[in-house]
Amino acid sequence: MRPKKHKTTGSNDLLRARLDQIINMKHELVLLAGKVSAACASVQRMLEPAQV
């Protein structure tokens, strides 16, 4: 006998805070993370082989 399948209604989402509401987006470490991410993306673009 198989277990019953549970339907998710999304009601649990109402009780969860969004991550951007929890984290202070103006905190210095958050700002630093954005700069590091942008720098990594630009380095990756430079390292990709040129498409002809």
N, CA, C and O atoms as a MOPAC input file, in Angstrom:
PM7 MOZYME 1SCF
protein

 N      0.84300 1    -1.17400 1     0.00000 1
 C      0.00000 1     0.00000 1     0.00000 1
 C      0.89500 1     1.24700 1     0.00000 1
 O      1.81100 1     1.36400 1     0.81400 1
 N      0.62300 1     2.15000 1    -0.89800 1
 C      1.41800 1     3.37800 1    -1.01900 1
 C      0.93600 1     4.44300 1    -0.04400 1
 O     -0.24700 1     4.50400 1     0.29100 1
 N      1.86700 1     5.28400 1     0.40700 1
 C      1.43400 1     6.39100 1     1.27300 1
 C      0.65400 1     7.41400 1     0.46400 1
 O      0.83900 1     7.54700 1    -0.74500 1
 N     -0.21600 1     8.12800 1     1.14900 1
 C     -1.02700 1     9.14800 1     0.48400 1
 C     -0.14900 1    10.30600 1     0.04000 1
 O      0.79500 1    10.68800 1     0.73200 1
 N     -0.46500 1    10.84700 1    -1.09900 1
 C      0.26800 1    12.01000 1    -1.59300 1
 C     -0.29600 1    13.26100 1    -0.93800 1
 O     -1.51000 1    13.45900 1    -0.88900 1
 N      0.59800 1    14.09600 1    -0.43900 1
 C      0.17800 1    15.33300 1     0.20700 1
 C      0.21600 1    16.47300 1    -0.79400 1
 O      1.18700 1    16.63000 1    -1.53400 1
 N     -0.81300 1    17.24300 1    -0.81300 1
 C     -0.85800 1    18.41900 1    -1.67900 1
 C     -0.32300 1    19.61500 1    -0.90400 1
 O     -0.70600 1    19.85200 1     0.24200 1
 N      0.55500 1    20.35200 1    -1.53700 1
 C      1.06400 1    21.56700 1    -0.89200 1
 C      0.23500 1    22.74500 1    -1.37300 1
 O      0.03200 1    22.93600 1    -2.57200 1
 N     -0.23100 1    23.51600 1    -0.43400 1
 C     -1.10200 1    24.63700 1    -0.78000 1
 C     -0.35500 1    25.95300 1    -0.80000 1
 O     -0.86700 1    26.95800 1    -1.29300 1
 N      0.86600 1    25.95000 1    -0.26100 1
 C      1.60000 1    27.19800 1    -0.20300 1
 C      1.26200 1    28.02600 1     1.01200 1
 O      1.75000 1    29.14700 1     1.14900 1
 N      0.43000 1    27.49500 1     1.90500 1
 C      0.05000 1    28.26500 1     3.08400 1
 C      1.22700 1    28.45300 1     4.02800 1
 O      1.24700 1    29.40900 1     4.80300 1
 N      2.20400 1    27.55900 1     3.97700 1
 C      3.39600 1    27.71400 1     4.81000 1
 C      4.20100 1    28.94100 1     4.39900 1
 O      4.91600 1    29.52100 1     5.21600 1
 N      4.08700 1    29.33100 1     3.15100 1
 C      4.82300 1    30.49300 1     2.66600 1
 C      4.36500 1    31.78100 1     3.33100 1
 O      5.13200 1    32.74000 1     3.41100 1
 N      3.13400 1    31.81600 1     3.80500 1
 C      2.63800 1    33.01400 1     4.45600 1
 C      3.34900 1    33.27600 1     5.77100 1
 O      3.43800 1    34.41900 1     6.22000 1
 N      3.85900 1    32.20900 1     6.39400 1
 C      4.51200 1    32.34000 1     7.68500 1
 C      6.01500 1    32.56500 1     7.56400 1
 O      6.67700 1    32.90600 1     8.54500 1
 N      6.53900 1    32.37900 1     6.38800 1
 C      7.97400 1    32.54900 1     6.18100 1
 C      8.28300 1    33.96700 1     5.73200 1
 O      7.62200 1    34.51500 1     4.85000 1
 N      9.29400 1    34.54600 1     6.34900 1
 C      9.73100 1    35.87500 1     5.92600 1
 C     10.65900 1    35.71700 1     4.72500 1
 O     11.43300 1    34.76300 1     4.64200 1
 N     10.56900 1    36.65100 1     3.81400 1
 C     11.46800 1    36.61800 1     2.67000 1
 C     12.85900 1    37.00400 1     3.12400 1
 O     13.02700 1    37.80100 1     4.04700 1
 N     13.85300 1    36.43400 1     2.46900 1
 C     15.23900 1    36.64200 1     2.87200 1
 C     15.62200 1    38.11200 1     2.79100 1
 O     16.36700 1    38.59600 1     3.64300 1
 N     15.13300 1    38.83200 1     1.78900 1
 C     15.47700 1    40.24600 1     1.67500 1
 C     14.80700 1    41.09100 1     2.76100 1
 O     15.19100 1    42.24000 1     2.97600 1
 N     13.81500 1    40.53100 1     3.44100 1
 C     13.21400 1    41.22600 1     4.57300 1
 C     13.98700 1    40.97300 1     5.85900 1
 O     13.90300 1    41.75800 1     6.80300 1
 N     14.73900 1    39.87600 1     5.89800 1
 C     15.51300 1    39.51900 1     7.07900 1
 C     16.87900 1    40.20000 1     7.05100 1
 O     17.36100 1    40.68400 1     8.07500 1
 N     17.49400 1    40.23400 1     5.88000 1
 C     18.84700 1    40.75300 1     5.74000 1
 C     18.80700 1    42.25400 1     5.49100 1
 O     17.99900 1    42.74000 1     4.69900 1
 N     19.67900 1    42.97900 1     6.16800 1
 C     19.82700 1    44.41800 1     5.93600 1
 C     20.63900 1    44.59200 1     4.65100 1
 O     21.84900 1    44.36400 1     4.64100 1
 N     19.97600 1    44.99300 1     3.58000 1
 C     20.62500 1    45.08400 1     2.27200 1
 C     21.63600 1    46.22100 1     2.20100 1
 O     22.38800 1    46.30500 1     1.23000 1
 N     21.67600 1    47.09700 1     3.20200 1
 C     22.65100 1    48.18500 1     3.23300 1
 C     23.84600 1    47.84700 1     4.11700 1
 O     24.73700 1    48.67700 1     4.29600 1
 N     23.87500 1    46.62600 1     4.67600 1
 C     24.98300 1    46.21400 1     5.53000 1
 C     26.24500 1    46.11400 1     4.68600 1
 O     26.19200 1    45.74100 1     3.51300 1
 N     27.38100 1    46.45100 1     5.29400 1
 C     28.63900 1    46.50300 1     4.54500 1
 C     29.03000 1    45.15500 1     3.95400 1
 O     29.62700 1    45.12200 1     2.87800 1
 N     28.72000 1    44.05900 1     4.60400 1
 C     29.06700 1    42.74500 1     4.04700 1
 C     28.17000 1    42.38200 1     2.85600 1
 O     28.61600 1    41.71000 1     1.92600 1
 N     26.92600 1    42.82100 1     2.88400 1
 C     26.03200 1    42.58200 1     1.74700 1
 C     26.51500 1    43.38600 1     0.54200 1
 O     26.53300 1    42.88300 1    -0.58100 1
 N     26.90700 1    44.64200 1     0.78400 1
 C     27.41600 1    45.48000 1    -0.30300 1
 C     28.71300 1    44.90900 1    -0.86100 1
 O     28.92900 1    44.92200 1    -2.07300 1
 N     29.58000 1    44.40700 1     0.01900 1
 C     30.83000 1    43.80300 1    -0.42900 1
 C     30.56500 1    42.56000 1    -1.26700 1
 O     31.23200 1    42.33700 1    -2.27800 1
 N     29.60100 1    41.75500 1    -0.85400 1
 C     29.26100 1    40.55500 1    -1.60800 1
 C     28.79600 1    40.90800 1    -3.02200 1
 O     29.11800 1    40.20000 1    -3.97700 1
 N     28.05100 1    41.98500 1    -3.15500 1
 C     27.61400 1    42.41200 1    -4.48700 1
 C     28.77500 1    42.84100 1    -5.36000 1
 O     28.79100 1    42.56600 1    -6.56000 1
 N     29.74900 1    43.51700 1    -4.76100 1
 C     30.92400 1    43.94600 1    -5.52300 1
 C     31.77300 1    42.76200 1    -5.93300 1
 O     32.27900 1    42.72000 1    -7.05400 1
 N     31.93800 1    41.79600 1    -5.03800 1
 C     32.73100 1    40.60500 1    -5.34800 1
 C     32.05200 1    39.81100 1    -6.45800 1
 O     32.71600 1    39.32700 1    -7.37400 1
 N     30.74100 1    39.67900 1    -6.37800 1
 C     29.99700 1    38.94900 1    -7.40000 1
 C     30.14500 1    39.61100 1    -8.76700 1
 O     30.33300 1    38.92800 1    -9.77300 1
 N     30.06000 1    40.93400 1    -8.80400 1
 C     30.20700 1    41.65500 1   -10.07300 1
 C     31.62400 1    41.50500 1   -10.61600 1
 O     31.80800 1    41.35900 1   -11.82500 1
 N     32.62100 1    41.53900 1    -9.74800 1
 C     34.00700 1    41.39300 1   -10.18500 1
 C     34.24500 1    39.98700 1   -10.74800 1
 O     34.92700 1    39.83000 1   -11.76100 1
 N     33.68800 1    38.97700 1   -10.09600 1
 C     33.84700 1    37.60600 1   -10.58000 1
 C     33.19000 1    37.43100 1   -11.94600 1
 O     33.73100 1    36.75200 1   -12.81900 1
 N     32.03800 1    38.03900 1   -12.12400 1
 C     31.33400 1    37.92500 1   -13.40000 1
 C     32.14600 1    38.57300 1   -14.51900 1
 O     32.20600 1    38.04000 1   -15.62700 1
 N     32.77200 1    39.71600 1   -14.24000 1
 C     33.55500 1    40.37200 1   -15.28400 1
 C     34.81600 1    39.57700 1   -15.60400 1
 O     35.23500 1    39.53700 1   -16.76100 1
 N     35.42700 1    38.94800 1   -14.61200 1
 C     36.60700 1    38.11400 1   -14.85300 1
 C     36.21700 1    36.89400 1   -15.68200 1
 O     36.95200 1    36.49800 1   -16.58600 1
 N     35.07500 1    36.30100 1   -15.38000 1
 C     34.62100 1    35.14400 1   -16.15400 1
 C     34.39800 1    35.51900 1   -17.61400 1
 O     34.74400 1    34.75200 1   -18.51200 1
 N     33.82000 1    36.69800 1   -17.85500 1
 C     33.60200 1    37.14100 1   -19.24000 1
 C     34.92600 1    37.32000 1   -19.96600 1
 O     35.02700 1    37.01900 1   -21.15600 1
 N     35.94600 1    37.81000 1   -19.25800 1
 C     37.24900 1    38.00900 1   -19.89100 1
 C     37.92100 1    36.67800 1   -20.20600 1
 O     38.66000 1    36.58000 1   -21.18600 1
 N     37.67900 1    35.64900 1   -19.39000 1
 C     38.34400 1    34.36600 1   -19.56600 1
 C     37.66200 1    33.47200 1   -20.57400 1
 O     38.26100 1    32.49700 1   -21.02700 1
 N     36.42300 1    33.77200 1   -20.94100 1
 C     35.70500 1    32.95000 1   -21.91400 1
 C     36.35700 1    33.11100 1   -23.27600 1
 O     36.76500 1    34.20700 1   -23.65900 1
 N     36.45200 1    31.99100 1   -24.00900 1
 C     37.02900 1    32.09200 1   -25.36100 1
 C     36.14300 1    32.94600 1   -26.27300 1
 O     34.91700 1    32.93100 1   -26.16400 1
 N     36.77100 1    33.66600 1   -27.14700 1
 C     36.02300 1    34.53000 1   -28.06200 1
 C     35.20100 1    33.66100 1   -29.01600 1
 O     35.70800 1    32.69200 1   -29.58000 1
 N     33.93000 1    34.02000 1   -29.18700 1
 C     33.06500 1    33.27600 1   -30.09300 1
 C     33.13100 1    33.92100 1   -31.46500 1
 O     32.97900 1    35.13300 1   -31.61200 1
 N     33.35800 1    33.09300 1   -32.45400 1
 C     33.52100 1    33.59800 1   -33.82100 1
 C     32.27000 1    33.37800 1   -34.59600 1
 O     32.20200 1    33.73400 1   -35.77300 1

